[in-house]
């Protein structure tokens, strides 16, 4: 016989037998066949027989999940009326609902992600952004030419930072050597660019002692902002290679 809605099994018709009754083949064979069918329809602990339809478990609670472990009954999956989630040792770690997933404990991140798709801490991202802006190299606190405070020629170190700040109150001119002089390869297909934030009461000039072209003049529009009670001039200056593979520069 089939099991009832609760999964209870009942022996087929002709059972139970009466003491002293002769065992007949039809009864024995049909009863044994029915029992064999039921035994072949269960999940075995050795894993040889698994479910053939959706496998359902007890809902449980966050303290005692419905799907847990022999050696950790407080760890596993559970379901409530409108939520479900994962608990570890009886403590909720994440809860899922129609509104999304809520973490109940702080996630653990990689301190220094080495591959793609790895989570990391906010402090690592903040430090990486700061390093990109100031030109710090991983593992050191040294800033390479983050600020120019006197008239001088550019060096290759200036090209290791994202934006170089120029104090135009004390800087009169910036000399721009050729790419070759700076030790930067004039690679075909690659255009090198460096950006400056000019701040101060004056505007420096960019003079180029190049092999073929001189660079003189100023770029952008100067804006006077009333900071600290006195007008201070700010402008962005971008120095870029004339063309890919060129040895000279131009102001953008």
GINOR-V918430 format. One line per field, one symbol per residue. ss: DSSP state (a for helix, b for strand, c for the rest). psi: psi as a letter, one per 40 degrees, with the letter a starting at -180 (. if undefined). burial: I if it has 9 or more other C-alpha atoms within 8 Angstrom, else O. A space follows every 50 residues. Layout:
ss=???
psi=???
burial=???
This chain:
ss=ccccccccccccccccccccccccaaaaaaaaaaaaaaaccccccccccc cccccccccbccccbcbbbccbbbbbbbbccccbbbbbccbbbbbbbccb bbbccccccbcccccccccbcaaaaaaaaaaaaaccccccccccccbbcc cbbccaaaaaccbbbbbcccccbbbbccaaaaccccccccccbbbbbbbb ccccbbbbccccccccccccccbbbbbccbbbbbbbbbbbbcccccccbb bc
psi=iiiadeehhhiiieiiihhehhhidddddddddddddddeeihideedhi ieihhiiidaiddgidhaidegeehaiihadeiiahihfehhdihiadea hhheihihihdghdiiehiiiddddddddddddeeiiheiehhhfdhhei hiiiidddeeidhhhhgedehdihhhiidddeehhghhehhhihiihhha eihiihhhgiddhihiaiiahhhhhghfeihhhiihhhhihdiheieiii h.
burial=OOIOOOOOOOIIOOOOOOOOOOOOOOIIOIIOOIIOOIOOOIIOOOOOIO OOOOOOOOIIIIIIIIIIIOOOIIIIIIIIOOIIIIIIIIIIIIIIIOOO OOIOOOOOOIOOIOOOOIOIIOOIIOOOOIIIIIIIIOOOOOIIIIOIIO IOOIOIOIOOIIIIIIIIIOIIIIIIIIIIOIOOOIOOOOIOOIIIIIII IOIIIIIIIIOOIOIOOIIOOOOOOOOOOOIIIIIIIIIIIIOIIIIIII IO
